[in-house]
Amino acid sequence: MTIQDTQNEIIEEFSILGDDRESTIFYIMELGDKLPEMPEADKTDEHIIKGCQSKVWLTAFEKENKVHYLADSNTDITKGLISLLIRVLSGKTPQEIINAELNFIDKIGMGNIIGSQRSNGLAAMIKQMKLYAIAYQAKINA
């Protein structure tokens, strides 16, 4: 499945919720509950994403020229948000991640739901995920 296919799938899932803000937030938190467990050893200051109001830990590893992410957060909503990003970007090639235009965020009305502080944090999460992809791309090309 392509990045755009996954985004379309997410857009469709959220469209079912309509404009019900409470259901949307609950669904985001539910998605965070399904995030694979991140090893406690990875929850270090080195892996904290700067620019997030909440604590968000993110690591990445490369397997068969694809980038895979592990993450966790100390808040349920933020954990749900990072789980959406992982769903879209994890398991893709570095180049696909670098080139990805994440349009699902606007299309599901995330800006209206999370406010400006979390929007800044979401941008920081995306930036960090793309930085990992750039690092792995450089490693592959070396």
Secondary structure by P-SEA (a helix, b strand, c coil): ccaaaaaaaaaaaaaaaccaaaaaaaaaaaaaaaccccccccccccccccccccbbbbbbbbcccbbbbbbccccaaaaaaaaaaaaacccccaaaaaaccccccccccccccccaaaaaaaaaaaaaaaaaaaaaaaaaac
